[in-house]
């Protein structure tokens, strides 16, 4: 499952970001989340999003790797608030 949020309100700036995704436990570790985020970034660019915010819990190493694999730059990481990654979406 993947969600693309067209704009960020104050809540989404702190909890959720532009793109959220979830992978069923039995299929984790197979690259699906990385590919889903890659495709979602293409769609986000079509919506006019040039820099996408991706957030995850600070203990969610898998989601951190997915964000980084897709060009995510870590802006902030705290135990309480989690990780905040920004991905600049390049032109194809």
PARO-884943 format. One record per residue: x, y, z of N, C-alpha, C in turn. Coordinates in steps of 0.02 Angstrom, whole numbers, padded with zeros to 5 digits, always signed. Example, Ala and Ser with C-alpha at 12.3 -4.5 7.8 and 13.67 -1.06 7.14 Angstrom:
+00660-00284+00390+00615-00225+00390+00660-00165+00390;+00642-00112+00354+00684-00053+00357+00645+00002+00394;
//
This chain:
+00042-00058+00000+00000+00000+00000+00045+00061+00000;+00024+00111-00038+00061+00174-00040+00012+00232-00043;+00029+00287-00010-00012+00347-00011+00032+00406-00031;+00005+00446-00077+00039+00508-00096-00004+00566-00073;+00024+00608-00031-00012+00666-00006+00009+00727-00046;-00039+00760-00077-00026+00814-00124+00006+00875-00092;-00008+00886-00029+00020+00944+00006+00027+00925+00080;+00067+00963+00115+00079+00950+00186+00045+01003+00229;+00006+00980+00277-00018+01026+00329+00029+01018+00389;+00015+01053+00443+00060+01050+00501+00067+00979+00529;+00013+00941+00529+00016+00873+00554+00061+00830+00511;+00052+00833+00445+00092+00792+00400+00165+00812+00398;+00179+00875+00412+00249+00896+00418+00284+00860+00476;+00246+00845+00527+00275+00813+00587+00265+00738+00588;+00213+00713+00554+00195+00642+00558+00166+00617+00492;+00207+00598+00447+00179+00567+00387+00214+00585+00322;+00227+00649+00312+00261+00669+00251+00217+00664+00189;+00249+00670+00131+00215+00668+00067+00194+00597+00047;+00236+00549+00064+00225+00481+00041+00230+00433+00100;+00180+00390+00106+00181+00338+00156+00171+00271+00123;+00202+00220+00150+00196+00154+00120+00199+00100+00173;+00172+00043+00157+00174-00014+00202+00181-00078+00163;+00219-00124+00189+00231-00188+00157+00211-00243+00206;+00173-00291+00182+00153-00347+00225+00217-00385+00247;+00217-00406+00309+00277-00436+00338+00307-00493+00297;+00265-00534+00267+00290-00592+00230+00326-00574+00166;+00320-00511+00143+00353-00492+00080+00408-00440+00091;+00423-00424+00154+00476-00375+00168+00544-00403+00148;+00590-00358+00132+00658-00378+00114+00666-00401+00043;+00616-00390+00001+00620-00412-00069+00625-00353-00118;+00630-00292-00091+00639-00234-00135+00574-00201-00156;+00517-00226-00134+00454-00197-00155+00445-00125-00131;+00463-00111-00070+00454-00043-00043+00498+00007-00081;+00558-00013-00098+00603+00032-00136+00574+00048-00204;+00548-00004-00237+00518+00006-00303+00454+00047-00299;+00414+00034-00248+00352+00072-00238+00367+00146-00227;+00417+00160-00185+00434+00230-00173+00461+00263-00236;+00502+00227-00273+00529+00253-00336+00472+00273-00383;+00422+00230-00391+00365+00245-00434+00322+00301-00407;+00314+00303-00341+00274+00356-00310+00307+00424-00319;+00373+00426-00319+00408+00489-00329+00395+00516-00399;+00390+00472-00448+00373+00494-00516+00304+00526-00517;+00257+00494-00484+00189+00522-00481+00187+00587-00441;+00225+00590-00387+00227+00651-00346+00254+00710-00388;+00303+00697-00429+00330+00750-00473+00276+00776-00520;+00234+00731-00545+00179+00751-00589+00130+00796-00553;+00126+00789-00487+00081+00830-00446+00113+00897-00427;+00175+00907-00448+00209+00970-00433+00252+00969-00371;+00261+00910-00342+00304+00904-00283+00376+00896-00306;+00419+00943-00288+00489+00940-00308+00533+00910-00254;+00514+00919-00192+00551+00891-00135+00500+00856-00091;+00507+00790-00086+00459+00750-00049+00486+00733+00021;+00444+00741+00070+00461+00723+00139+00438+00651+00152;+00484+00611+00178+00470+00542+00198+00486+00538+00272;+00441+00512+00312+00454+00504+00383+00446+00431+00403;+00482+00411+00455+00475+00344+00482+00499+00344+00555;+00481+00291+00590+00504+00284+00659+00580+00277+00661;+00610+00301+00715+00683+00298+00720+00710+00227+00725;+00668+00179+00743+00691+00109+00746+00672+00069+00684;+00644+00101+00633+00624+00067+00572+00681+00070+00521;+00729+00026+00530+00789+00025+00487+00771+00012+00414;+00722-00031+00402+00701-00047+00333+00677+00015+00297;+00634+00054+00328+00608+00115+00296+00663+00167+00287;+00709+00170+00334+00765+00216+00327+00806+00198+00265;+00819+00133+00256+00857+00111+00197+00820+00125+00132;+00754+00116+00133+00714+00130+00073+00719+00203+00054;+00712+00247+00104+00718+00319+00090+00787+00336+00063;+00839+00310+00094+00907+00324+00072+00921+00296+00003;+00895+00237-00011+00905+00206-00077+00873+00249-00133;+00822+00286-00115+00788+00329-00164+00811+00402-00160;+00870+00412-00131+00899+00480-00130+00881+00521-00070;+00852+00491-00019+00833+00528+00041+00892+00555+00080;+00887+00617+00099+00937+00650+00140+00907+00658+00210;+00940+00630+00260+00915+00633+00328+00922+00704+00354;+00865+00734+00372+00865+00801+00401+00867+00798+00476;+00832+00749+00505+00825+00746+00578+00811+00674+00598;+00839+00654+00655+00823+00589+00683+00822+00596+00759;+00764+00584+00788+00757+00584+00861+00718+00523+00881;+00729+00502+00942+00692+00444+00968+00617+00459+00971;+00599+00520+00991+00529+00539+00999+00494+00550+00932;+00524+00589+00888+00491+00609+00826+00506+00565+00766;+00558+00525+00769+00575+00482+00713+00624+00514+00665;+00624+00487+00604+00670+00510+00552+00633+00550+00499;+00665+00603+00476+00637+00646+00424+00686+00648+00366;+00665+00622+00310+00706+00622+00249+00674+00666+00196;+00715+00704+00161+00693+00742+00103+00723+00711+00041;+00682+00702-00010+00705+00675-00074+00689+00727-00127;+00742+00752-00158+00732+00797-00216+00716+00753-00276;+00659+00768-00307+00637+00726-00364+00665+00755-00429;+00709+00717-00459+00742+00738-00521+00696+00728-00581;+00710+00765-00633+00674+00755-00697+00698+00690-00727;+00654+00655-00762+00674+00593-00795+00705+00608-00861;
//
